[in-house]
Amino acid sequence: IDELNFSIPSFLNEISKRNGEDYPGETLREMVLSLQMHLEKCGKVYKFLSSADFAPIRNGLDAIMKERARSGLGQHKQAQVITLAEEEILWSKGILGLDSPKQLLRTVFYTIGINFALRAEAEHRSPRYNGQIRIIEDGSGKYLRYVEEVSKANQGGLKHRKAKRKVVDAYENKENPTRCPVKIYERYLHVSNIH
């Protein structure tokens, strides 16, 4: 155990790709787990990431992973924000609009994603009429209400049982009805015959 607690953190600090670049932290974690599996096949059952006996391995790996994350190594590139000017181009070129089924589908997808801050693929695919997205009318007008069911950050398991669901409202755009999220959604429901 002492030899493993010394050797594995040293290995993790020294290993690099053939071209000299560092491995991402997640790759180092996978190496530790692969080594653990190899030792299990050889009859040695060690739990490097959970056993108190291997705190030096766990702490060393944790420190390296944090350092690599701070440097941005292995992190996914964040999607670029669409500017108002770029959105205007989408409308002016007919990519977004209400004139054809294809335009309408792209427009409702875009409008829902933007107004409700949907991120992961599952969030974009799952919204349901009269479930997650509802049209509500009150004294000030109509609005869409989105109630999160499952998201990238809240998957509904044990760790997330006390997490609050995201609730977002998107209000009517009375100045520009062709770009109003409520009107776009109503048009989509009408064309799709969803009731």
Accessible surface in RSA format (square Angstrom, percent):
REM  Atomic radii and reference values for relative SASA: ProtOr
REM  Chains: A
REM  Algorithm: Lee & Richards
REM  Probe-radius: 1.40
REM  Slices: 20
REM RES _ NUM      All-atoms   Total-Side   Main-Chain    Non-polar    All polar
REM                ABS   REL    ABS   REL    ABS   REL    ABS   REL    ABS   REL
RES ILE A   1    94.79  53.9  63.54  47.3  31.25  75.3  63.54  45.8  31.25  84.8
RES ASP A   2   123.52  86.5 114.88 114.3   8.63  20.4  39.57  93.1  83.94  83.7
RES GLU A   3   136.73  78.5 127.57  96.5   9.16  21.8  48.04  92.9  88.69  72.4
RES LEU A   4    37.16  20.7  37.16  26.6   0.00   0.0  37.16  26.1   0.00   0.0
RES ASN A   5    21.92  15.1  16.76  16.2   5.17  12.4   8.92  21.5  13.01  12.6
RES PHE A   6   151.55  75.8 144.20  89.3   7.35  19.1 149.98  90.9   1.57   4.5
RES SER A   7    46.83  39.6  41.26  55.1   5.57  12.8  30.61  65.2  16.22  22.7
RES ILE A   8     7.34   4.2   6.87   5.1   0.47   1.1   7.34   5.3   0.00   0.0
RES PRO A   9    19.22  14.0  19.22  17.5   0.00   0.0  19.22  15.9   0.00   0.0
RES SER A  10    36.18  30.6  30.88  41.2   5.30  12.2  22.02  46.9  14.15  19.8
RES PHE A  11    95.39  47.7  89.19  55.2   6.19  16.1  94.77  57.5   0.62   1.8
RES LEU A  12     0.46   0.3   0.46   0.3   0.00   0.0   0.46   0.3   0.00   0.0
RES ASN A  13    99.48  68.6  74.02  71.5  25.46  61.3  19.12  46.0  80.36  77.7
RES GLU A  14   139.04  79.8 112.95  85.5  26.10  62.1  44.54  86.1  94.51  77.2
RES ILE A  15    41.60  23.7  32.02  23.9   9.58  23.1  40.10  28.9   1.50   4.1
RES SER A  16    47.45  40.1  29.46  39.3  17.99  41.4   6.97  14.8  40.49  56.7
RES LYS A  17    71.55  34.9  67.03  41.1   4.52  10.8  30.14  27.1  41.41  44.1
RES ARG A  18   253.66 106.5 209.25 106.7  44.41 105.7  91.27 124.7 162.39  98.4
RES ASN A  19   107.64  74.2  67.07  64.8  40.57  97.7  47.34 113.9  60.30  58.3
RES GLY A  20    53.17  65.6   0.00   N/A  53.17  65.6  30.07  82.5  23.10  51.7
RES GLU A  21    99.69  57.2  92.85  70.2   6.84  16.3  38.44  74.4  61.25  50.0
RES ASP A  22    63.70  44.6  57.85  57.6   5.85  13.8   3.86   9.1  59.85  59.7
RES TYR A  23    50.87  23.7  50.87  28.9   0.00   0.0  18.11  13.6  32.75  40.4
RES PRO A  24    29.75  21.7  29.75  27.1   0.00   0.0  29.75  24.6   0.00   0.0
RES GLY A  25     6.15   7.6   0.00   N/A   6.15   7.6   3.56   9.8   2.58   5.8
RES GLU A  26    84.07  48.3  80.48  60.9   3.59   8.6  50.29  97.3  33.79  27.6
RES THR A  27    41.40  29.4  41.03  41.6   0.37   0.9  22.00  29.6  19.39  29.3
RES LEU A  28     0.02   0.0   0.02   0.0   0.00   0.0   0.02   0.0   0.00   0.0
RES ARG A  29    83.44  35.0  83.44  42.5   0.00   0.0  12.35  16.9  71.10  43.1
RES GLU A  30    91.03  52.3  89.21  67.5   1.82   4.3  31.70  61.3  59.33  48.4
RES MET A  31    48.07  24.9  40.07  26.5   8.00  19.0  42.60  36.2   5.47   7.2
RES VAL A  32     2.40   1.6   1.06   1.0   1.34   3.2   2.40   2.1   0.00   0.0
RES LEU A  33    51.26  28.5  50.96  36.5   0.30   0.8  51.01  35.8   0.25   0.7
RES SER A  34    68.31  57.7  60.50  80.7   7.80  18.0  33.25  70.8  35.06  49.1
RES LEU A  35    62.88  35.0  57.94  41.5   4.94  12.4  62.24  43.7   0.64   1.7
RES GLN A  36    20.33  11.4  20.12  14.7   0.22   0.5   0.00   0.0  20.33  15.4
RES MET A  37   112.75  58.4 111.82  74.0   0.93   2.2  77.60  66.0  35.15  46.6
RES HIS A  38   102.85  56.2  98.97  68.8   3.88   9.9  61.65  63.5  41.20  47.9
RES LEU A  39    31.36  17.5  31.36  22.4   0.00   0.0  31.36  22.0   0.00   0.0
RES GLU A  40    64.10  36.8  50.06  37.9  14.04  33.4   9.89  19.1  54.21  44.3
RES LYS A  41   171.51  83.7 130.83  80.3  40.69  96.9  88.55  79.7  82.96  88.4
RES CYS A  42    81.14  61.4  46.94  52.4  34.20  80.4  25.91  65.6  55.24  59.6
RES GLY A  43    62.53  77.1   0.00   N/A  62.53  77.1  34.06  93.5  28.48  63.8
RES LYS A  44   110.59  54.0 108.19  66.4   2.40   5.7  55.77  50.2  54.81  58.4
RES VAL A  45   104.07  68.5  77.33  70.0  26.74  64.4  77.33  67.2  26.74  72.5
RES TYR A  46    49.89  23.3  47.94  27.3   1.96   5.1  25.30  19.0  24.59  30.3
RES LYS A  47    95.10  46.4  92.44  56.7   2.66   6.3  60.82  54.7  34.28  36.5
RES PHE A  48     0.00   0.0   0.00   0.0   0.00   0.0   0.00   0.0   0.00   0.0
RES LEU A  49    48.16  26.8  33.60  24.0  14.56  36.6  33.60  23.6  14.56  39.2
RES SER A  50    88.28  74.6  56.98  76.0  31.30  72.1  49.32 105.0  38.96  54.6
RES SER A  51    31.62  26.7  22.39  29.9   9.23  21.3  20.46  43.6  11.17  15.6
RES ALA A  52    88.70  81.6  67.86 104.7  20.83  47.4  70.28  99.0  18.41  48.8
RES ASP A  53    83.22  58.3  70.09  69.8  13.13  31.1  10.80  25.4  72.43  72.2
RES PHE A  54     4.45   2.2   4.45   2.8   0.00   0.0   4.45   2.7   0.00   0.0
RES ALA A  55    31.54  29.0  31.54  48.7   0.00   0.0  31.54  44.4   0.00   0.0
RES PRO A  56    62.93  45.9  53.09  48.4   9.83  35.7  59.72  49.3   3.21  19.9
RES ILE A  57     0.00   0.0   0.00   0.0   0.00   0.0   0.00   0.0   0.00   0.0
RES ARG A  58    71.50  30.0  70.33  35.9   1.17   2.8  35.04  47.9  36.46  22.1
RES ASN A  59    95.71  66.0  89.50  86.5   6.21  14.9  27.86  67.0  67.85  65.6
RES GLY A  60    18.77  23.1   0.00   N/A  18.77  23.1  18.00  49.4   0.77   1.7
RES LEU A  61     6.16   3.4   6.16   4.4   0.00   0.0   6.16   4.3   0.00   0.0
RES ASP A  62    64.62  45.3  62.09  61.8   2.53   6.0  16.15  38.0  48.47  48.3
RES ALA A  63    57.91  53.2  49.32  76.1   8.59  19.5  54.56  76.8   3.35   8.9
RES ILE A  64    14.03   8.0  12.33   9.2   1.70   4.1  14.03  10.1   0.00   0.0
RES MET A  65    51.42  26.6  47.95  31.7   3.47   8.3  39.18  33.3  12.24  16.2
RES LYS A  66   114.24  55.7 109.97  67.5   4.27  10.2  68.24  61.4  46.00  49.0
RES GLU A  67    81.08  46.6  79.93  60.5   1.16   2.8  42.38  82.0  38.70  31.6
RES ARG A  68    13.63   5.7  13.63   6.9   0.00   0.0   1.91   2.6  11.71   7.1
RES ALA A  69    43.72  40.2  36.32  56.0   7.40  16.8  37.74  53.1   5.98  15.8
RES ARG A  70   183.51  77.1 145.33  74.1  38.18  90.9  82.96 113.4 100.55  60.9
RES SER A  71    81.18  68.6  38.58  51.5  42.60  98.1  46.03  98.0  35.15  49.2
RES GLY A  72    40.23  49.6   0.00   N/A  40.23  49.6  24.16  66.3  16.07  36.0
RES LEU A  73    60.63  33.8  50.50  36.1  10.13  25.5  55.74  39.1   4.89  13.2
RES GLY A  74    49.63  61.2   0.00   N/A  49.63  61.2  18.75  51.5  30.88  69.2
RES GLN A  75   106.49  59.5  81.65  59.7  24.84  59.1  28.59  60.8  77.90  59.1
RES HIS A  76   179.36  98.0 154.19 107.2  25.17  64.4 107.84 111.1  71.52  83.2
RES LYS A  77   201.09  98.1 169.12 103.8  31.97  76.1 118.64 106.8  82.45  87.8
RES GLN A  78   160.86  89.9 140.20 102.5  20.65  49.2  52.03 110.8 108.82  82.5
RES ALA A  79    89.07  81.9  63.87  98.6  25.21  57.3  74.99 105.6  14.08  37.3
RES GLN A  80   161.63  90.4 140.97 103.0  20.66  49.2  61.07 130.0 100.56  76.3
RES VAL A  81   129.76  85.4 111.28 100.7  18.48  44.5 116.83 101.5  12.94  35.1
RES ILE A  82    79.98  45.5  59.11  44.0  20.87  50.3  59.24  42.7  20.74  56.3
RES THR A  83    70.27  50.0  63.79  64.7   6.48  15.4  67.61  90.8   2.66   4.0
RES LEU A  84   152.41  84.9 143.68 102.8   8.73  22.0 144.08 101.2   8.33  22.4
RES ALA A  85    69.85  64.2  58.21  89.8  11.64  26.5  65.72  92.6   4.13  10.9
RES GLU A  86    84.41  48.5  82.53  62.4   1.88   4.5  33.62  65.0  50.79  41.5
RES GLU A  87    40.38  23.2  40.38  30.5   0.00   0.0   3.29   6.4  37.08  30.3
RES GLU A  88    83.96  48.2  83.52  63.2   0.44   1.0  44.16  85.4  39.79  32.5
RES ILE A  89    87.78  50.0  87.42  65.1   0.36   0.9  87.78  63.2   0.00   0.0
RES LEU A  90    42.38  23.6  42.38  30.3   0.00   0.0  42.38  29.8   0.00   0.0
RES TRP A  91    32.67  13.1  19.36   9.4  13.30  31.2  19.49  10.4  13.18  21.4
RES SER A  92    88.01  74.4  45.88  61.2  42.13  97.0  46.45  98.9  41.55  58.2
RES LYS A  93   149.41  72.9 114.87  70.5  34.54  82.2  66.98  60.3  82.43  87.8
RES GLY A  94    26.78  33.0   0.00   N/A  26.78  33.0  19.76  54.2   7.02  15.7
RES ILE A  95    68.55  39.0  67.87  50.6   0.68   1.6  68.55  49.4   0.00   0.0
RES LEU A  96     6.97   3.9   5.02   3.6   1.95   4.9   5.02   3.5   1.95   5.3
RES GLY A  97     8.40  10.4   0.00   N/A   8.40  10.4   8.40  23.1   0.00   0.0
RES LEU A  98    31.97  17.8  26.70  19.1   5.27  13.2  26.70  18.8   5.27  14.2
RES ASP A  99   134.32  94.1 100.52 100.0  33.80  79.9  32.00  75.3 102.32 102.0
RES SER A 100    43.80  37.0  39.62  52.9   4.18   9.6  38.00  80.9   5.80   8.1
RES PRO A 101   105.53  76.9  97.92  89.3   7.61  27.7 101.01  83.4   4.52  28.1
RES LYS A 102   145.38  70.9 138.64  85.1   6.74  16.0  86.31  77.7  59.07  62.9
RES GLN A 103    23.38  13.1  23.38  17.1   0.00   0.0   6.16  13.1  17.22  13.1
RES LEU A 104     6.40   3.6   6.40   4.6   0.00   0.0   6.40   4.5   0.00   0.0
RES LEU A 105   103.58  57.7 103.00  73.7   0.58   1.5 103.24  72.5   0.34   0.9
RES ARG A 106    91.14  38.3  85.95  43.8   5.19  12.4  49.66  67.9  41.48  25.1
RES THR A 107     0.00   0.0   0.00   0.0   0.00   0.0   0.00   0.0   0.00   0.0
RES VAL A 108     6.81   4.5   6.81   6.2   0.00   0.0   6.81   5.9   0.00   0.0
RES PHE A 109   111.74  55.9 106.53  66.0   5.21  13.6 110.90  67.2   0.84   2.4
RES TYR A 110    33.91  15.8  28.99  16.5   4.92  12.8  31.87  23.9   2.04   2.5
RES THR A 111    11.56   8.2   9.66   9.8   1.89   4.5   8.03  10.8   3.53   5.3
RES ILE A 112    19.24  10.9  18.72  13.9   0.52   1.3  19.24  13.9   0.00   0.0
RES GLY A 113    10.20  12.6   0.00   N/A  10.20  12.6   6.53  17.9   3.67   8.2
RES ILE A 114    99.72  56.7  80.26  59.8  19.46  46.9  83.06  59.8  16.66  45.2
RES ASN A 115    53.07  36.6  36.36  35.1  16.72  40.3   5.18  12.5  47.89  46.3
RES PHE A 116     0.35   0.2   0.34   0.2   0.02   0.0   0.35   0.2   0.00   0.0
RES ALA A 117    61.05  56.1  51.67  79.7   9.38  21.3  60.33  85.0   0.72   1.9
RES LEU A 118    14.07   7.8   0.71   0.5  13.37  33.6   0.71   0.5  13.37  36.0
RES ARG A 119   147.34  61.9 119.38  60.9  27.96  66.6  63.10  86.2  84.24  51.1
RES ALA A 120    24.35  22.4  16.17  25.0   8.18  18.6  24.35  34.3   0.00   0.0
RES GLU A 121   112.54  64.6 100.58  76.1  11.96  28.5  46.52  90.0  66.02  53.9
RES ALA A 122    60.92  56.0  51.97  80.2   8.95  20.4  57.80  81.4   3.12   8.3
RES GLU A 123     2.04   1.2   1.98   1.5   0.06   0.1   0.16   0.3   1.87   1.5
RES HIS A 124    47.62  26.0  33.27  23.1  14.35  36.7  20.40  21.0  27.22  31.7
RES ARG A 125   185.32  77.8 150.54  76.7  34.78  82.8  58.24  79.6 127.08  77.0
RES SER A 126    40.50  34.2  30.83  41.1   9.67  22.3  37.46  79.8   3.04   4.3
RES PRO A 127    32.66  23.8   9.42   8.6  23.23  84.5   9.73   8.0  22.93 142.5
RES ARG A 128   123.23  51.7 119.09  60.7   4.14   9.9  63.60  86.9  59.62  36.1
RES TYR A 129    68.88  32.2  45.26  25.8  23.61  61.4   9.69   7.3  59.19  73.0
RES ASN A 130   100.73  69.5  77.13  74.5  23.60  56.8  15.53  37.4  85.20  82.4
RES GLY A 131    31.28  38.6   0.00   N/A  31.28  38.6  20.59  56.5  10.70  24.0
RES GLN A 132     1.32   0.7   0.47   0.3   0.84   2.0   1.26   2.7   0.06   0.0
RES ILE A 133     1.52   0.9   1.52   1.1   0.00   0.0   1.52   1.1   0.00   0.0
RES ARG A 134    89.75  37.7  89.67  45.7   0.08   0.2  22.87  31.3  66.87  40.5
RES ILE A 135    54.73  31.1  27.62  20.6  27.11  65.3  27.62  19.9  27.11  73.6
RES ILE A 136    38.51  21.9  35.10  26.2   3.41   8.2  38.51  27.7   0.00   0.0
RES GLU A 137   121.96  70.0  91.65  69.3  30.31  72.2  27.34  52.9  94.62  77.3
RES ASP A 138    71.23  49.9  51.10  50.9  20.14  47.6  40.17  94.5  31.06  31.0
RES GLY A 139    90.41 111.5   0.00   N/A  90.41 111.5  46.73 128.2  43.68  97.8
RES SER A 140    85.58  72.3  58.13  77.6  27.45  63.2  56.91 121.2  28.67  40.2
RES GLY A 141    16.42  20.2   0.00   N/A  16.42  20.2  15.46  42.4   0.96   2.2
RES LYS A 142    57.22  27.9  55.51  34.1   1.71   4.1  23.97  21.6  33.25  35.4
RES TYR A 143    18.71   8.7  18.71  10.6   0.00   0.0   1.30   1.0  17.41  21.5
RES LEU A 144     1.43   0.8   1.43   1.0   0.00   0.0   1.43   1.0   0.00   0.0
RES ARG A 145    65.08  27.3  65.06  33.2   0.01   0.0   2.19   3.0  62.89  38.1
RES TYR A 146     0.09   0.0   0.09   0.1   0.00   0.0   0.00   0.0   0.09   0.1
RES VAL A 147    32.78  21.6  32.57  29.5   0.21   0.5  32.57  28.3   0.21   0.6
RES GLU A 148     9.60   5.5   9.60   7.3   0.00   0.0   0.00   0.0   9.60   7.8
RES GLU A 149    58.39  33.5  49.25  37.3   9.14  21.8  16.14  31.2  42.25  34.5
RES VAL A 150    75.74  49.8  73.92  66.9   1.82   4.4  73.92  64.2   1.82   4.9
RES SER A 151     7.01   5.9   3.70   4.9   3.30   7.6   5.03  10.7   1.97   2.8
RES LYS A 152   133.12  64.9 115.44  70.8  17.68  42.1  66.22  59.6  66.90  71.3
RES ALA A 153    66.54  61.2  46.57  71.9  19.97  45.4  56.10  79.0  10.45  27.7
RES ASN A 154    14.77  10.2  14.77  14.3   0.00   0.0   7.31  17.6   7.45   7.2
RES GLN A 155   116.13  64.9  96.80  70.7  19.33  46.0  19.76  42.1  96.37  73.1
RES GLY A 156    55.92  69.0   0.00   N/A  55.92  69.0  25.44  69.8  30.48  68.3
RES GLY A 157    39.38  48.6   0.00   N/A  39.38  48.6  38.69 106.2   0.69   1.5
RES LEU A 158   150.30  83.7 141.43 101.2   8.87  22.3 142.45 100.0   7.84  21.1
RES LYS A 159   193.53  94.4 155.05  95.1  38.48  91.6 107.20  96.5  86.34  92.0
RES HIS A 160    54.81  30.0  50.60  35.2   4.21  10.8  31.44  32.4  23.36  27.2
RES ARG A 161   166.95  70.1 131.69  67.1  35.26  83.9  53.21  72.7 113.74  68.9
RES LYS A 162   173.33  84.6 144.71  88.8  28.62  68.1  98.86  89.0  74.47  79.3
RES ALA A 163    50.28  46.2  24.06  37.1  26.22  59.6  34.52  48.6  15.77  41.8
RES LYS A 164   193.13  94.2 166.85 102.4  26.28  62.6 115.57 104.0  77.56  82.6
RES ARG A 165   139.41  58.5 122.44  62.4  16.97  40.4  28.16  38.5 111.25  67.4
RES LYS A 166    56.58  27.6  47.27  29.0   9.31  22.2  51.77  46.6   4.81   5.1
RES VAL A 167    82.52  54.3  53.28  48.2  29.24  70.5  53.28  46.3  29.24  79.3
RES VAL A 168    38.22  25.1  34.61  31.3   3.61   8.7  38.22  33.2   0.00   0.0
RES ASP A 169    43.78  30.7  22.08  22.0  21.71  51.3   5.02  11.8  38.76  38.7
RES ALA A 170     5.46   5.0   0.39   0.6   5.07  11.5   5.46   7.7   0.00   0.0
RES TYR A 171   127.65  59.6 114.88  65.4  12.77  33.2  84.67  63.6  42.98  53.0
RES GLU A 172    40.56  23.3  20.64  15.6  19.92  47.4   4.62   8.9  35.93  29.3
RES ASN A 173    47.56  32.8  42.64  41.2   4.92  11.8  12.58  30.3  34.98  33.8
RES LYS A 174   133.76  65.3 108.06  66.3  25.70  61.2  78.86  71.0  54.90  58.5
RES GLU A 175   162.46  93.3 126.65  95.8  35.82  85.3  71.78 138.8  90.69  74.0
RES ASN A 176    54.75  37.8  53.62  51.8   1.12   2.7  14.46  34.8  40.28  38.9
RES PRO A 177    67.67  49.3  65.38  59.6   2.28   8.3  65.93  54.4   1.74  10.8
RES THR A 178    79.42  56.5  78.11  79.2   1.31   3.1  67.52  90.7  11.90  18.0
RES ARG A 179    68.05  28.6  56.93  29.0  11.13  26.5  14.50  19.8  53.55  32.5
RES CYS A 180     1.20   0.9   1.20   1.3   0.00   0.0   0.10   0.3   1.10   1.2
RES PRO A 181    11.54   8.4  11.08  10.1   0.46   1.7  11.08   9.1   0.46   2.9
RES VAL A 182     0.00   0.0   0.00   0.0   0.00   0.0   0.00   0.0   0.00   0.0
RES LYS A 183    83.97  41.0  80.42  49.3   3.55   8.5  50.82  45.7  33.15  35.3
RES ILE A 184     1.30   0.7   1.30   1.0   0.00   0.0   1.30   0.9   0.00   0.0
RES TYR A 185     8.21   3.8   8.18   4.7   0.03   0.1   4.19   3.1   4.02   5.0
RES GLU A 186    44.41  25.5  39.44  29.8   4.97  11.8  24.97  48.3  19.45  15.9
RES ARG A 187   104.33  43.8  99.29  50.6   5.04  12.0  27.67  37.8  76.66  46.5
RES TYR A 188    56.09  26.2  56.09  31.9   0.00   0.0  21.82  16.4  34.27  42.2
RES LEU A 189    12.39   6.9  12.17   8.7   0.21   0.5  12.31   8.6   0.08   0.2
RES HIS A 190   135.83  74.2 127.58  88.7   8.25  21.1  80.52  83.0  55.31  64.4
RES VAL A 191    70.56  46.4  47.99  43.4  22.57  54.4  53.84  46.8  16.72  45.3
RES SER A 192    47.60  40.2  18.55  24.8  29.06  66.9  19.60  41.7  28.01  39.2
RES ASN A 193   112.40  77.5  95.21  92.0  17.19  41.4  21.35  51.4  91.05  88.0
RES ILE A 194    63.49  36.1  55.62  41.4   7.86  19.0  59.36  42.7   4.13  11.2
RES HIS A 195   178.22  97.4 128.28  89.2  49.94 127.8 105.21 108.4  73.01  85.0
END  Absolute sums over single chains surface
CHAIN  1 A    13450.9      10963.3       2487.6       7525.0       5926.0
END  Absolute sums over all chains
TOTAL         13450.9      10963.3       2487.6       7525.0       5926.0
